[in-house]
Amino acid sequence: MARLVVLGGGISGHTAATFAAKWLGSSHEVVVVTPNSKWNWIPSNIWVGVGEMKKEEVTFELAPIYAKAGINYKQAKAVSINPEGDESNNKPFVTIEYTLDGREGEVENVEYDYLINATGPKLNFGATPGLGDANGLGEFTVSVCTADHATHANEEFQKCIEKMKKGERQKFLIGTGHGLCTCQGAAFEYIFNIEHELNKAGVRDMADLTWISNESFLGDFGVGGLHMKSMGYAVSSKIFAESLFTERNIDWLIGAHVNKVEKGKVHYELLDGSMGEEEFDFSMLIPPFAGVGLKAYGKDGSDITNTVFAPNGFMKVDANYNAGAYENWKASDWPKTYQNPTYNNMFACGIAFAPPHPISKPMSSPNGTPINPTPPRTGMPSGIIGKAVARSICDKILKGENAPLHEISMAHMGAACVASAGKGLFDGTAAAMTIYPVVPDFEKYPGTGRDTDYTFGEIGLAGHWIKHILHHVFIWKAKLKTGWTMIPE
């Protein structure tokens, strides 16, 4: 019997584990190690953050789902990996620490034949003074990164609405909280949902909304922007985003590195090197992401963390980490199999894999401060990669070690995104977009780097309906209900 251990139970890890359990059957074992007791459909947290959904609508208990799938579920956090075993045991293992009530702090070594690192990110609030610390979110801003964060965000948002109803003007600041953030899309959705809810509450005229982002232009979204077909024309995401911000009367500060947060105020540095301050009554700033801090040890107990993980804490895979300057970057730099180059029985997927470099053009201020988005690896791509990695491992287990690995590079992958701009059955809007490929290939598609026949977008009520339907469809899939395997990632 072979044992596959999956670290993490988010979109990528849950996808990998559930498909692996289905393909391997009861003849082999799938173990999931995750510190969380609940699964969270993160894309809908933005609706929790404005009171349009409860956290119970975006989460569910993992234990019964994994029991149904025949998966050995351990509610614990991974602490370290011994890919060669140790001096007393040749079998590779992961050291975990339980977070389950009644077993908190208990440590166990879990042996494996194959390992998938799908731990997701550490929400690195501590990277920006005042945004938070090693323990998480600080007291001055809110977040929608988890369901609990989003619930808290809505509580604070409702207080602002009550103040506006009493005639007190409020200033909202939404965006990224560091010069190297990713997930601009989540903040983008949140600011437009805030704006929509303020209109519904009849207090939009009492609010000033400002977007602050590390993007060098509106519509970068961490993918270097895109040109998409819309209403028969090729439109840049820059024009698309600027038009939407102008239409909704939202100001913007771009190319900004937030370097300090205080009560009611952020301090920032712009790409031109200038410094500034922005005041707020309510602020939601996405933190930068880092690896979760896993360590790796050799058989003799030596620290081999730098061999297995990149400096940012994400696991090294089959990417080209020596591409050098932006002018030398190629689509082929991006990983295809997500296999660790040193230990061929270890893989990483979702945010947990170390990208070779950003997708957006790297930039820095005259002061040497890097200010550019880091590459997004969430949502649809993370699920696709998780499923492909699970298939590769299952083939090795069922067909033998020489079975070829499945390839799914983000430079050969298309993705769909439905970005909410306000929830409502008849007055909701969302931007429905496709992008192909996610990582631009300027050799294959000169000029834009992407196939404009498969990169398109529209905004409107239909997009909101799609977003709402997808919420229910993907929770149905994650709960392994009838037909779940037929629903795409």
Phi and psi in degrees as a GROMACS rama.xvg file:
@    title "Ramachandran Plot"
@    xaxis  label "Phi"
@    yaxis  label "Psi"
@TYPE xy
-92.5082  149.303  ALA-2
-119.556  124.127  ARG-3
-104.762  124.016  LEU-4
-108.294  126.538  VAL-5
-110.199  121.078  VAL-6
-93.9372  110.811  LEU-7
112.458  138.723  GLY-8
-125.184  31.6134  GLY-9
-83.056  -157.561  GLY-10
-58.9619  -48.3412  ILE-11
-71.0697  -48.2743  SER-12
-66.0146  -41.7163  GLY-13
-64.2146  -41.3807  HIS-14
-61.9814  -48.4755  THR-15
-61.084  -45.8368  ALA-16
-67.529  -44.2621  ALA-17
-69.7768  -39.0253  THR-18
-69.1357  -39.4264  PHE-19
-61.5721  -42.5676  ALA-20
-62.6531  -38.055  ALA-21
-67.8889  -44.6902  LYS-22
-73.0996  -33.8377  TRP-23
-85.5762  -27.5091  LEU-24
68.746  -164.983  GLY-25
-80.6207  -4.49367  SER-26
-74.6373  -16.1733  SER-27
-135.537  165.819  HIS-28
-113.07  135.263  GLU-29
-115.817  126.349  VAL-30
-116.585  132.146  VAL-31
-112.411  127.214  VAL-32
-114.079  114.369  VAL-33
-147.306  139.146  THR-34
-73.2893  -10.7448  PRO-35
-94.947  142.504  ASN-36
-87.9333  -16.2641  SER-37
-124.63  149.413  LYS-38
-92.6671  143.106  TRP-39
-127.393  124.396  ASN-40
-82.243  90.1641  TRP-41
-59.714  -37.3595  ILE-42
-56.119  -23.0535  PRO-43
-93.1443  -0.100947  SER-44
-59.6767  -28.4908  ASN-45
-63.5829  -30.5215  ILE-46
-75.6982  -32.6057  TRP-47
-63.9098  -37.0901  VAL-48
-69.7547  -9.58802  GLY-49
-122.129  11.1392  VAL-50
83.3972  9.83173  GLY-51
-87.9915  -11.0116  GLU-52
-143.944  156.465  MET-53
-94.9003  156.377  LYS-54
-62.9692  -26.1612  LYS-55
-65.5438  -20.8872  GLU-56
-82.5969  -12.5577  GLU-57
-117.002  4.24855  VAL-58
-133.324  160.86  THR-59
-156.165  158.766  PHE-60
-69.7772  134.089  GLU-61
-80.4897  -34.8491  LEU-62
-52.8143  -50.1719  ALA-63
-66.7693  -30.7178  PRO-64
-68.3415  -45.1109  ILE-65
-70.2969  -33.4572  TYR-66
-62.2194  -42.1851  ALA-67
-62.8925  -35.741  LYS-68
-86.0915  -5.49413  ALA-69
76.5486  25.5827  GLY-70
-96.8894  134.129  ILE-71
-79.6969  108.44  ASN-72
-101.7  125.668  TYR-73
-121.309  112.452  LYS-74
-80.2182  94.2911  GLN-75
-160.241  163.516  ALA-76
-105.304  140.652  LYS-77
-75.479  136.622  ALA-78
-108.453  -43.4001  VAL-79
-156.612  161.592  SER-80
-122.089  133.798  ILE-81
-114.058  85.3972  ASN-82
-69.2494  -12.1783  PRO-83
-113.46  8.6939  GLU-84
78.4944  -156.874  GLY-85
-135.879  -169.275  ASP-86
-65.8772  -20.4746  GLU-87
-104.729  -2.74356  SER-88
-153.637  125.463  ASN-89
-81.6611  -10.0664  ASN-90
-80.8211  130.575  LYS-91
-64.7286  148.662  PRO-92
-150.949  161.289  PHE-93
-113.506  134.37  VAL-94
-92.8776  125.527  THR-95
-121.863  157.078  ILE-96
-127.418  121.694  GLU-97
-68.8112  143.12  TYR-98
-114  -1.33292  THR-99
-65.779  137.007  LEU-100
-53.9566  129.827  ASP-101
93.8582  -17.0527  GLY-102
-126.074  13.5195  ARG-103
-54.2679  130.197  GLU-104
86.5837  -11.4299  GLY-105
-68.1198  134.18  GLU-106
-108.378  141.515  VAL-107
-144.543  143.821  GLU-108
-97.6702  122.36  ASN-109
-109.868  112.627  VAL-110
-73.7235  154.746  GLU-111
-147.204  156.114  TYR-112
-96.7409  -36.5684  ASP-113
-135.557  148.724  TYR-114
-132.511  134.019  LEU-115
-115.821  121.783  ILE-116
-92.6394  106.74  ASN-117
-129.821  41.6676  ALA-118
-70.4863  -13.2889  THR-119
72.0493  -161.471  GLY-120
-101.89  158.161  PRO-121
-85.0923  128.436  LYS-122
-77.1511  100.982  LEU-123
-86.2477  62.0454  ASN-124
-58.7011  -31.2164  PHE-125
-68.1162  -10.1018  GLY-126
-68.1189  -24.5982  ALA-127
-117.058  114.439  THR-128
-53.1926  126.822  PRO-129
94.6817  -21.451  GLY-130
-74.029  -28.6218  LEU-131
166.701  -163.346  GLY-132
-148.003  -163.066  ASP-133
-61.7714  -21.4473  ALA-134
-88.2263  -6.80782  ASN-135
124.816  -151.783  GLY-136
-60.2219  138.341  LEU-137
-85.0546  -171.029  GLY-138
-94.6714  -8.63861  GLU-139
-93.8749  -24.3053  PHE-140
-127.765  175.608  THR-141
-120.759  175.59  VAL-142
-146.514  157.363  SER-143
-123.39  22.2295  VAL-144
-73.6626  -25.0064  CYS-145
-129.552  165.627  THR-146
-64.7046  -37.7327  ALA-147
-67.5262  -41.496  ASP-148
-58.0931  -45.162  HIS-149
-65.1469  -37.0122  ALA-150
-61.6322  -44.1531  THR-151
-63.7201  -40.7423  HIS-152
-59.3803  -42.2767  ALA-153
-66.4663  -37.359  ASN-154
-59.8739  -43.0806  GLU-155
-70.1652  -36.4604  GLU-156
-63.6631  -42.5543  PHE-157
-64.4975  -32.4278  GLN-158
-63.7359  -38.8046  LYS-159
-64.9793  -41.1267  CYS-160
-61.0241  -43.0024  ILE-161
-62.7977  -38.5204  GLU-162
-63.8444  -41.4429  LYS-163
-66.4421  -35.9307  MET-164
-65.335  -22.1563  LYS-165
-94.1338  6.22422  LYS-166
95.8803  8.38581  GLY-167
-96.7671  116.25  GLU-168
-66.2511  143.52  ARG-169
-127.999  145.333  GLN-170
-114.934  126.787  LYS-171
-110.015  133.19  PHE-172
-127.26  115.548  LEU-173
-126.953  141.514  ILE-174
157.341  -137.764  GLY-175
-109.257  143.958  THR-176
-102.876  19.0302  GLY-177
-166.726  159.577  HIS-178
-72.0451  -12.292  GLY-179
-121.859  36.2524  LEU-180
-78.4774  158.959  CYS-181
-120.586  -169.102  THR-182
61.4535  38.0636  CYS-183
-58.9187  -29.6468  GLN-184
-60.0461  -39.9911  GLY-185
-65.1761  -42.172  ALA-186
-67.1159  -38.0078  ALA-187
-58.2453  -47.33  PHE-188
-63.1102  -40.8337  GLU-189
-66.6604  -41.7167  TYR-190
-65.9387  -34.1601  ILE-191
-76.9746  -29.0251  PHE-192
-71.5957  -36.2209  ASN-193
-58.922  -49.3475  ILE-194
-59.5164  -41.9671  GLU-195
-63.0913  -44.3098  HIS-196
-68.8526  -34.1218  GLU-197
-63.7571  -38.192  LEU-198
-63.8362  -45.0849  ASN-199
-62.041  -34.0735  LYS-200
-81.6931  -6.13013  ALA-201
75.7518  23.3754  GLY-202
-125.015  15.2646  VAL-203
-57.9156  -32.9708  ARG-204
-71.9629  -9.69688  ASP-205
-100.829  8.60291  MET-206
-122.495  140.97  ALA-207
-112.477  123.342  ASP-208
-112.005  132.176  LEU-209
-132.82  135.482  THR-210
-99.9121  130.436  TRP-211
-125.716  127.822  ILE-212
-149.283  153.074  SER-213
-83.2969  1.65811  ASN-214
-68.5871  143.627  GLU-215
-78.1475  -16.5166  SER-216
-151.05  151.022  PHE-217
-60.3795  135.637  LEU-218
91.3652  8.38589  GLY-219
-68.3759  -46.814  ASP-220
56.7417  19.4143  PHE-221
80.6645  2.42053  GLY-222
-118.552  18.1019  VAL-223
74.3068  16.768  GLY-224
74.6322  179.89  GLY-225
-161.366  159.053  LEU-226
-110.1  123.819  HIS-227
-128.051  153.244  MET-228
-78.9303  129.071  LYS-229
-147.549  121.021  SER-230
55.2062  35.7398  MET-231
88.1337  -1.11324  GLY-232
-119.737  156.22  TYR-233
-89.9331  115.166  ALA-234
-118.357  135.865  VAL-235
-76.9886  149.588  SER-236
-64.5331  -23.5738  SER-237
-63.8445  -48.8957  LYS-238
-64.8844  -41.4938  ILE-239
-58.9184  -49.4242  PHE-240
-69.1883  -44.3755  ALA-241
-61.2242  -38.4029  GLU-242
-63.7503  -42.5231  SER-243
-67.6507  -43.0725  LEU-244
-62.4782  -41.207  PHE-245
-66.7985  -42.697  THR-246
-60.1865  -38.5148  GLU-247
-91.0126  3.33893  ARG-248
59.2798  50.7007  ASN-249
-114.485  125.425  ILE-250
-78.3654  161.842  ASP-251
-141.377  146.127  TRP-252
-123.672  114.597  LEU-253
-119.199  165.85  ILE-254
63.3228  37.5676  GLY-255
-112.851  131.588  ALA-256
-107.552  109.143  HIS-257
-74.3742  117.899  VAL-258
-110.479  -4.51804  ASN-259
-164.378  140.919  LYS-260
-123.374  131.324  VAL-261
-123.79  175.464  GLU-262
-62.9906  114.559  LYS-263
76.7303  11.5591  GLY-264
-156.935  140.12  LYS-265
-116.49  149.369  VAL-266
-109.994  138.67  HIS-267
-143.392  160.823  TYR-268
-121.473  135.024  GLU-269
-97.6503  165.854  LEU-270
-58.8757  -25.272  LEU-271
-82.927  2.63605  ASP-272
91.7923  -9.75628  GLY-273
-74.4223  155.02  SER-274
-111.095  150.091  MET-275
-153.387  173.458  GLY-276
-132.796  149.273  GLU-277
-138.457  127.059  GLU-278
-90.5435  157.934  GLU-279
-155.32  157.435  PHE-280
-102.756  -27.5961  ASP-281
-142.494  129.833  PHE-282
-141.983  131.421  SER-283
-118.473  112.351  MET-284
-120.98  122.741  LEU-285
-67.54  133.124  ILE-286
-82.5013  163.047  PRO-287
-70.8541  159.136  PRO-288
-104.693  149.117  PHE-289
-141.759  168.58  ALA-290
-64.2192  160.742  GLY-291
-76.4125  -4.37874  VAL-292
95.3272  20.8814  GLY-293
-61.1255  140.085  LEU-294
-104.164  160.242  LYS-295
-133.436  139.761  ALA-296
-129.62  143.217  TYR-297
-78.7225  175.697  GLY-298
-59.8012  -33.1732  LYS-299
-87.452  6.94206  ASP-300
88.6582  -0.17942  GLY-301
-70.1589  150.997  SER-302
-80.2832  114.757  ASP-303
-115.528  24.6639  ILE-304
-55.5398  -41.2913  THR-305
-69.6599  -17.9724  ASN-306
-78.4532  -38.0119  THR-307
-90.5893  -33.3814  VAL-308
-119.691  149.085  PHE-309
-74.9023  166.179  ALA-310
-56.4726  -27.3107  PRO-311
-80.2959  0.421045  ASN-312
91.9102  -3.92383  GLY-313
-88.0469  152.375  PHE-314
-76.4835  136.085  MET-315
-70.2047  139.956  LYS-316
-133.039  -160.805  VAL-317
-83.7786  50.2256  ASP-318
-103.432  164.043  ALA-319
-93.1621  100.854  ASN-320
-88.9967  7.61981  TYR-321
-119.652  32.339  ASN-322
-69.4854  -26.002  ALA-323
80.5318  -138.764  GLY-324
-67.717  158.323  ALA-325
-51.9086  -38.3178  TYR-326
-63.0906  -20.2619  GLU-327
-96.9729  -5.14356  ASN-328
-65.9887  140.461  TRP-329
-135.14  158.761  LYS-330
-61.0226  -31.36  ALA-331
-70.1806  -8.27434  SER-332
-67.2504  -24.7518  ASP-333
-79.7245  144.688  TRP-334
-65.4268  153.808  PRO-335
-113.889  -38.7261  LYS-336
-108.936  -19.6597  THR-337
66.4959  25.7623  TYR-338
-89.4004  137.306  GLN-339
-66.7443  132.899  ASN-340
-70.1664  -18.7897  PRO-341
-95.9015  -39.5837  THR-342
-122.926  108.106  TYR-343
-77.4691  0.347251  ASN-344
-102.264  11.3646  ASN-345
-118.295  137.398  MET-346
-134.773  162.036  PHE-347
-136.7  147.249  ALA-348
-147.218  164.924  CYS-349
67.3954  -149.435  GLY-350
-65.3478  -19.9047  ILE-351
-68.2394  -17.3153  ALA-352
-86.6575  145.329  PHE-353
-82.6276  117.476  ALA-354
-71.6272  156.161  PRO-355
-69.5037  -29.7779  PRO-356
-176.106  171.905  HIS-357
-63.6452  169.916  PRO-358
-95.6187  -42.9552  ILE-359
-68.7129  154.047  SER-360
-65.1424  128.549  LYS-361
-68.1788  138.814  PRO-362
-140.271  157.083  MET-363
-149.857  157.846  SER-364
-79.1096  167.341  SER-365
-58.9906  -17.2654  PRO-366
-85.0114  -1.13785  ASN-367
87.8075  7.78485  GLY-368
-82.6761  118.435  THR-369
-69.2618  130.123  PRO-370
-136.461  93.6381  ILE-371
-164.074  150.882  ASN-372
-65.3695  143.716  PRO-373
-89.1461  158.742  THR-374
-70.8523  132.308  PRO-375
-72.4891  140.437  PRO-376
-140.648  33.4164  ARG-377
-105.271  -179.101  THR-378
62.9263  -133.076  GLY-379
-57.7171  -47.4076  MET-380
-58.7273  -37.9974  PRO-381
-66.1571  -38.0144  SER-382
-67.6969  -42.4597  GLY-383
-61.7412  -45.1043  ILE-384
-65.6982  -42.6679  ILE-385
-58.2087  -42.908  GLY-386
-67.4196  -40.7844  LYS-387
-65.4006  -41.9398  ALA-388
-64.396  -42.1788  VAL-389
-60.9673  -40.2906  ALA-390
-64.2005  -41.6754  ARG-391
-59.9167  -46.1601  SER-392
-67.9541  -42.3661  ILE-393
-62.3769  -39.0701  CYS-394
-63.1717  -39.6676  ASP-395
-65.0236  -38.8811  LYS-396
-70.4003  -43.4715  ILE-397
-87.4084  -28.8609  LEU-398
-112.04  -11.2408  LYS-399
113.951  159.781  GLY-400
-59.4123  -24.8159  GLU-401
-87.0374  2.7793  ASN-402
-60.7783  135.117  ALA-403
-67.0215  149.947  PRO-404
-83.0433  147.273  LEU-405
-79.3487  142.252  HIS-406
-115.178  134.819  GLU-407
-152.814  73.0156  ILE-408
-71.1589  143.974  SER-409
-67.7778  -13.0425  MET-410
-84.6559  -5.71705  ALA-411
-124.982  14.4833  HIS-412
-114.906  135.629  MET-413
-95.2788  159.295  GLY-414
-146.581  151.019  ALA-415
-113.522  143.57  ALA-416
-136.502  131.498  CYS-417
-118.684  105.525  VAL-418
-98.5896  114.473  ALA-419
-68.1943  138.968  SER-420
-122.623  20.2849  ALA-421
143.195  133.924  GLY-422
-100.888  134.747  LYS-423
172.145  137.07  GLY-424
-60.3953  -37.1733  LEU-425
-117.358  -15.1457  PHE-426
-121.724  8.79968  ASP-427
-75.0433  156.536  GLY-428
-141.42  153.926  THR-429
-155.802  148.665  ALA-430
-94.1056  116.277  ALA-431
-100.026  119.126  ALA-432
-133.237  150.096  MET-433
-122.677  152.316  THR-434
-140.507  130.554  ILE-435
-147.259  123.515  TYR-436
-82.2382  168.721  PRO-437
-62.1839  -49.3505  VAL-438
-90.2599  121.366  VAL-439
-64.4789  144.97  PRO-440
-120.88  95.7983  ASP-441
-75.961  -15.7513  PHE-442
-75.7378  -39.7821  GLU-443
-83.4099  -35.0682  LYS-444
-125.656  78.1473  TYR-445
-56.8337  143.009  PRO-446
97.014  -75.2635  GLY-447
-94.6476  -22.0166  THR-448
82.2454  -3.40521  GLY-449
-138.683  160.459  ARG-450
-82.6691  109.269  ASP-451
-70.8642  -13.2927  THR-452
-73.453  -22.8329  ASP-453
-116.944  9.24354  TYR-454
-119.498  104.854  THR-455
-150.569  166.288  PHE-456
-162.681  153.795  GLY-457
-144.862  153.804  GLU-458
-124.579  138.863  ILE-459
166.692  -170.989  GLY-460
-64.9839  -38.3488  LEU-461
-58.8068  -37.6859  ALA-462
-61.1388  -38.7097  GLY-463
-65.4483  -42.6328  HIS-464
-58.8512  -42.0505  TRP-465
-60.7231  -46.3821  ILE-466
-58.6213  -44.6317  LYS-467
-65.7783  -43.2557  HIS-468
-63.3097  -42.8239  ILE-469
-62.6119  -33.1927  LEU-470
-54.9513  -50.2598  HIS-471
-72.3176  -37.1201  HIS-472
-64.0469  -44.5498  VAL-473
-75.4155  -29.1378  PHE-474
-70.0659  -38.1064  ILE-475
-57.9949  -46.8967  TRP-476
-62.1275  -45.9731  LYS-477
-65.7877  -26.2933  ALA-478
-83.9649  2.41688  LYS-479
60.1564  39.8502  LEU-480
-81.362  172.276  LYS-481
-46.9333  125.487  THR-482
82.3784  10.6251  GLY-483
-58.916  -33.9648  TRP-484
-70.9525  -16.4387  THR-485
-86.6066  -11.3215  MET-486
-84.5074  125.589  ILE-487
-63.1557  164.718  PRO-488
